Amino acid sequence: MKSRDCNDFYEGCRARAIMLALEEDRYTGDITTLATIDPRQGGSAVIKAKEDGVLGGADVAMQVFAACDSKLTVVLHRRDGERVLCGEIILEVTGTLAPLLIAERTTLNFMQRMSGIATRTRGYVDKVSHTGTKILDTRKTAPGLRYFDKEAVRIGGGTNHRFGLFDMILIKDNHIDASGGIAKAIHRAQRYREEHKLEVKIETEVRSMKELREALDCQPEIILLDNFTPALLREAVAFVRSGQSATILEASGNIGMHNVVEVAETGVDFISIGELTHSVKALDLSMNIALV
């Protein structure tokens, strides 16, 4: 897909996910609000942080409110990527009370998850900021929410890996074993890319120095060093750089806050961390209503 096509696809994912989230919540209607609230009643609401963190999902919140009532007025006090402190007001929204109540849970669900991812990502990014290593996400995202999970990683200062199965050739261990080895898998991938005129990079996983040497001879753009110890990572980086290869090196597997600095200091270009999105701790936010 061309970059413009991809952008249209991503925006479509975002819009569809927001509408689906609203539809699964209200379905035939918010019967509690319909039963208790005068449809003409005006109101306002503020969303506050209940703990410190990095804000994510403010722009998404504006889309959710607009989808519920285009006449709602939203004022942002904090932007995506900014640090927020416990008790700070993030945004204010005013208009008819009923759509505010309908939008409340969907808005908070998006913002709390995205802020949690952004906060965790910023923690990793800050830890390795003295190195040249970048923090990557993975495809270990909540089904249907990948756009938002990956956007939250960007908001937190991380870098997105491939979005899906269509925008990079990533040869994993199962592909290698099924193809009969790394060289065969890479050569097949290179032929496929050339035949189909794909403008994508080829990355291959390696599990040992032997596989690294074999992969390097085939010249993929990226090599993923899977479950290498820090000592073995240093050896791998030194070996690749000694040959003046421009191949990008990515480390992955059993990497967390406890050892990310040690891994980054080996000289790898990227570290991919599934925990950013598969083990999310939501940032605690609240929304309080006032009558107008």
N, C-alpha and C positions, 0 to 999 in steps of 0.2 A: 504493500500500500504506500502511496505517496504521502508526504508529511501532511498535506492539506486534508487528504482523505482520512488519515489517522486522527487529526484534530477534530474533524467532524464526527468520527466514530466515538472518540472520547467524550465529546460534549453530549452526544446522544446517550451514552451510557449514564452520564451524570443526570440528565433530565429525566430519563426513564426511571432511574433508581429513586429519585425524589418523589415522582408521582406514585410509584409502587409503594413506597414507604407510607405515603399519606393514604393511599387506597386500602392497604392492609390494616390500617388503624381505624379509619372511619367507615369503610365499606358502605353501608346504606345510610350512614349518618351518625353524628355524635349525639346519641339519644339523651345523654345526661345534660349536655348543653342545651339541646332543643327543649328539654323538659323544664329546665330551671332558669334559663337566661332569656330576657327580653331581647329579641333580635335587633332592636333599635338602640340597645344600651351601648354607650361608648366606654372605652377603657384604655388602659395603658399597662405596660409590663416592663420589667427590667430583668435582664439575665445577669447574675452575679457569679463570680468565682468563689467557691467554698474552700479552695486550697490553691497554693501557688503552682504555677505551671506555664506552659507555652500555649497560646491560643491557636486553635485550628477550627475551621468550620464556620467562621463568621460570614463569609461570602455565601456559603451554603444556606445558612440560616435566613439570609435575605431572600434567597430563592424559594425557600419553604414558605415564608410569610407571604410572598408575592403570589405563590400558587394557591394559597388559601383565600387571599383577598388582595387584589392589586392596589387597593386604596390605602392599605396599611402604610404607615410612615415609620421607617427604621433609621435610627441614628446609631452609628457605631462609635463607641468610646475607645475600643481597642481593635487593632487590626490583626489579621492572621500573621503568625510568626512573632508577635510581641509577647513578652513575658507579662503575666498577670499575677497579682497578689490576692490572697484570700480576702474577700470582702469587696473587691473592686467591681464596679459596674462595667460590664462588657458592652451591652447594647440596651437601647430603649426602643420600644415599639408602641405606637398609638393608633387608634382607629376603633372599629366596631369590636366589642368584646368577644363575641362568639367565635370569629375566625382566629382570634388570639389563643383561645382555649383549645381549639381544634389543632392548631399548629404546635402547641407547647411540647408535647412528648416527642414528636418527630424531630423538631428543632434540637431539643436537648440530646436526643439519641445520637444525632450526627455530630453535634459539637463536642459532646463528652468523649466519644470514641476518637474523633480526629484530634482533639486536644491531648488526649492520652498518648496517642502515637507521636504527635509532634513533640511533646514533652520528653518522651523516652528517647526519641531520635536526637534531640538537642543534647541530651546527656551524653550519648555516644560521640556525637560530633565534637563537643567541647573537650572530651577526654583525649581525642587524637588530633586536636587542632595544632599541636606543635610539630606534627608530621605532615607529609604530603598525601596521606592516605584518605580516601573518601569512603563514607559509609553508604552501602547499598541496601535496598530492600529486596524482597523476594516475591514469588507468587503465592506465598502462604498467607492469603488474605481471606476475609469473610466473603463467601459466595454472594455475588451481586453488589458488593461494596468495594471492589478493587480500585475503582477510580478514586474514591474518597480516601481509602487507606494509603494509596500511593501519593495522592496530593498532600496528605498529612505528613508523610515522610519528607516531601519537598519543603513544606512549611517549616519543618523542624531542622532544616539545613542538610538533610540527606540527599542522596542521588537515587533516581529510579533506575532499576535494572529493567529488563524487558517487561512490557506490559502483559503480554500473553504468549501464546504459542506461535504467533504469526509475525513477530517483528524482530526475531533473532533466531539463528540456528544455534541451539545450545545442546551439545552432545553430552548426555549424562552416562552414568555407569551402565544402565540397562541398554542404551543405544550402542555403547561400545561392545558390550558382551554379545549382543544380538548381531552385530555387524562383523564380528570376528576379529576385533582389535581396533585400536585407536587410529592407526594409519588408514585402514579401510574406511572407517566411519568418516574421517575428515575428508578423504579424497572423494567419497560419494557426496558429501555435503558441498564440496567445492564445485563438483560437476553439476549438481542440482541447481546451485545458485547461478552458475553461468548459463545453463540451459534455460532457466526461467527468468533470467535477467533481474534477479532480486538485488536490491540495494540494502542488504543486511550484513551484519558481521557474523562470523563464525566463532563460537567459543566451545572449548572442549574441557571436560573435567579430567583430571589425572589423579591417581591415587598413590603414586610412588615416583621416585626420581627416574626409574626406568621408563615409566609411562611419560614423564615430563620430557625426557630426551626424544622419545619417539614422536610426541606431539609437536615439539619444537621444529623438528625436521620438516613437518608438513605445513608450517607457517600459518596457523590460525591467528586471527587477530587478538584473541583473548584465551588465556589458559586459567582454568579454575583449579586451584590447589586445594583439594578436598581432604579435610581432617589431617592436615600436616601439623606437626608440633612446631612451636616457634623456632627450635633449632633447625628443623628440616626446612622451614620456610626461609630462613636466612641462607641456607645452603642453596635452595632453589633460586632465590633472587640473585645470589652471587653468580650462579651458573648461567642464568639467562642473560644477565647484564654483561658478563665477561665476553660473550659473543656479540655484544652490541646489538642484540635483538630489540626490535621495537614492540615486541609482543607485550600486551597488557597482562598483568598478573593479579588475580583475584583470590583471596583466601576465604574459606567458608568451612563451617562445621565446628560445633562445640566452642563457639566464641561468644563471650558475654562481657558484662561490665568488669568481671574479675580479671580478664586477660586481654581485653581489646587493645590496651596500650602496648603490651608486649608484642602482640601480633602486628600492630601498625608500625612499630619500630623496626620490624624486619625489612621494611622497604617495599612491601606489596603496594600496588596502586589502589586496590579496592578491598573492602571487607564486606561481605554480604551477611546479613543477620536476619533470620526469619522471625526472631522474637519481637522485632519491631511491630509486626502486624498480627502474628498468630497468638500472642499472649498479651493482649492489650489490657492495661489498667486504665479505665476511663478516668478523666479528670472530673472532679465533683463540681457541678454547676447547678444553679437553681434559677427558676423563673417565678417571679411574684407579680400578681395582678393588682391593679388599683382601678377603681371606678372613676370615670370622668363626668 
